[in-house]
Amino acid sequence: MDEELVRIICKTTVNANGCWIWQAGGNGKGYSQCQFRGEKMSAHRAIYTGLVGSLEKGKHLHHCCPGGANILCCNPNHLHPVTPKEHLELGPNAPRTHCKNGHLLDEANKAKGKNGGWICRACRDASSKRYLDRKRTENPPRPIGRPRGTHCLHGHPYDETNTRYDKKGYIYCQPCYENRILNKAARRRLKATEPPTAPQSALMD
């Protein structure tokens, strides 16, 4: 064992789980860092390279400590070479398979949220339903301008067929609404058939 490797190992202490905990400087992200064989690298990678051998190109070292992954552990027996994909799946940032309420996050049940992340469709729909139910309870449908009677101003009865509600919860008479639409369309057609009027400046000439 060369002196450089011994110097690095001496900067660790052993805890109850057998982890070699790094006690020197880090990289500012919680991981250990040291200089080994003229290259700056993490201490656990340096010790693994010195005691076990060099890693294959593109491989990562995954911490599989007995008491849970400890990123400061440098014990080569607690380090397992994995691919980047495997490292992601084994790490704390692994993609979730279920939401916090237990719904499966498959392609049919996940959607993009406002912040760009994945959200659960079932939870979103349930939340929207609770919101609408609460709004209907707090703001029951009410007539516009006058108390609701049994008939509208034109004599149509407010029954299940004629009564409608708009987005704000106001009631209106369906036949009267349809008549307004028809009258508006008739006025539009009549206006389209009228001959164009000459500009005022042309009449003055």
C-alpha positions in Angstrom: 0.0 0.0 0.0 1.6 3.3 -1.1 2.0 6.2 1.3 -0.4 8.5 -0.5 -3.2 5.9 0.0 -2.3 5.4 3.7 -2.4 9.2 4.2 -6.0 9.3 2.7 -7.2 6.3 4.8 -5.8 7.9 8.0 -8.3 10.8 7.5 -11.2 8.5 8.1 -12.8 7.1 11.3 -14.7 3.8 11.7 -18.3 4.0 13.1 -20.5 1.3 14.6 -21.7 0.2 11.1 -18.2 -0.3 9.8 -18.3 2.8 7.7 -15.0 4.6 7.1 -16.2 8.2 7.7 -14.2 10.9 5.9 -13.0 13.6 8.3 -11.2 16.0 5.9 -12.3 18.5 3.3 -15.3 18.1 0.9 -16.5 19.5 -2.4 -19.2 21.8 -1.0 -22.0 19.3 -1.9 -21.6 17.0 1.1 -19.2 14.6 -0.6 -15.6 14.0 0.3 -12.7 15.3 -1.8 -9.0 14.6 -2.0 -6.0 14.6 -4.3 -4.9 11.1 -5.4 -2.3 10.2 -8.0 -2.3 13.7 -9.4 -6.1 13.9 -9.8 -8.8 15.5 -7.7 -11.6 13.0 -6.9 -13.8 11.9 -4.0 -12.1 10.1 -1.2 -14.3 7.0 -1.4 -13.4 6.7 -5.1 -9.7 7.2 -4.3 -9.7 4.5 -1.6 -11.7 2.1 -3.8 -9.3 2.6 -6.7 -6.3 2.1 -4.4 -7.6 -1.1 -2.7 -9.8 -2.7 -5.3 -8.9 -1.3 -8.6 -9.9 1.3 -11.2 -13.6 1.6 -12.1 -14.8 0.8 -15.6 -15.4 3.9 -17.7 -18.8 5.5 -17.0 -19.4 3.5 -13.8 -20.4 5.2 -10.5 -19.9 4.0 -6.9 -23.1 3.4 -5.0 -23.0 3.5 -1.2 -24.7 0.4 0.3 -23.9 0.9 3.9 -25.6 -1.4 6.5 -27.2 1.5 8.4 -28.3 3.3 5.2 -26.3 5.0 2.5 -23.7 7.3 4.0 -22.0 9.5 1.3 -19.0 10.1 3.5 -18.3 6.4 3.8 -15.0 5.3 2.2 -15.1 1.6 3.1 -14.6 -0.3 -0.2 -16.8 -3.1 1.1 -19.7 -0.7 1.2 -19.2 0.6 -2.3 -20.8 -1.1 -5.3 -20.0 -0.1 -9.0 -23.2 0.6 -10.9 -24.2 2.4 -14.1 -25.5 6.0 -14.0 -29.1 4.7 -14.6 -28.8 2.2 -11.8 -27.3 4.8 -9.5 -30.3 7.1 -10.1 -32.8 4.3 -9.5 -31.1 3.3 -6.2 -30.6 6.9 -5.0 -32.9 9.2 -3.1 -33.9 11.1 -6.3 -35.2 7.9 -8.0 -38.3 8.5 -10.1 -41.5 7.8 -8.0 -43.7 4.9 -9.0 -46.7 6.0 -6.8 -47.9 9.3 -5.4 -48.2 10.1 -1.7 -51.8 8.8 -1.8 -50.8 5.5 -3.3 -52.0 6.0 -6.9 -49.8 4.4 -9.6 -47.9 7.0 -11.6 -48.2 5.4 -15.0 -48.6 7.1 -18.4 -52.4 7.3 -18.0 -52.3 8.8 -14.5 -49.6 11.4 -14.6 -49.5 14.9 -16.1 -47.1 17.8 -16.2 -47.6 20.3 -13.4 -47.1 24.1 -13.4 -43.5 23.8 -12.4 -42.7 21.2 -15.0 -42.8 18.1 -12.7 -45.1 15.1 -12.8 -48.3 15.2 -10.8 -51.0 12.6 -10.2 -54.1 13.0 -12.3 -56.3 11.2 -9.8 -55.2 13.5 -6.9 -55.6 16.6 -9.1 -59.1 15.6 -10.1 -60.1 14.8 -6.5 -58.7 18.2 -5.4 -60.7 20.0 -8.1 -63.9 18.2 -7.1 -63.4 19.1 -3.5 -62.8 22.8 -4.4 -65.9 22.9 -6.6 -68.1 21.2 -4.0 -66.9 23.7 -1.4 -67.6 26.7 -3.7 -71.1 25.4 -4.4 -71.7 25.1 -0.6 -70.3 28.6 0.2 -72.0 30.3 -2.8 -75.3 28.6 -3.7 -77.0 29.6 -7.0 -78.8 32.9 -6.7 -81.0 34.9 -9.2 -79.9 38.1 -10.8 -81.4 41.2 -9.3 -84.6 39.8 -7.9 -85.7 36.8 -5.7 -86.3 33.6 -7.7 -90.0 33.0 -8.4 -91.7 30.1 -10.0 -91.6 31.7 -13.5 -89.2 34.0 -15.4 -90.2 37.5 -16.6 -91.7 36.1 -19.8 -93.8 33.5 -18.0 -91.7 30.4 -18.6 -91.8 28.1 -15.5 -88.6 27.4 -13.6 -88.7 23.6 -13.8 -85.9 21.1 -14.4 -86.1 21.5 -18.2 -86.0 25.3 -18.3 -83.7 26.2 -15.4 -80.0 26.6 -16.2 -77.0 27.9 -14.2 -74.0 29.9 -15.5 -70.4 29.6 -14.4 -71.0 32.0 -11.5 -74.0 30.1 -10.2 -76.6 32.5 -11.5 -79.9 31.0 -12.8 -81.4 31.9 -16.1 -84.3 30.7 -18.3 -83.3 28.4 -21.1 -86.1 29.3 -23.6 -85.4 33.0 -23.0 -81.7 32.4 -23.6 -82.3 30.5 -26.8 -84.6 33.3 -28.0 -81.9 35.9 -27.4 -79.5 33.9 -29.4 -81.9 33.5 -32.3 -82.8 37.2 -32.3 -79.2 38.1 -32.3 -78.5 35.8 -35.2 -81.5 37.3 -37.1 -80.3 40.8 -36.6 -76.8 39.8 -37.8 -78.3 38.3 -41.0 -80.5 41.4 -41.6 -77.5 43.7 -41.2 -75.6 41.6 -43.7 -78.3 42.0 -46.4 -78.6 45.8 -46.0 -76.9 47.9 -48.7 -73.7 49.7 -47.6 -74.3 53.3 -46.8 -72.2 56.0 -48.5 -69.6 57.8 -46.4 -70.7 61.1 -45.0 -68.0 62.9 -47.0 -69.3 61.5 -50.2 -72.8 62.8 -49.4 -71.5 66.3 -48.8 -69.8 66.4 -52.2 
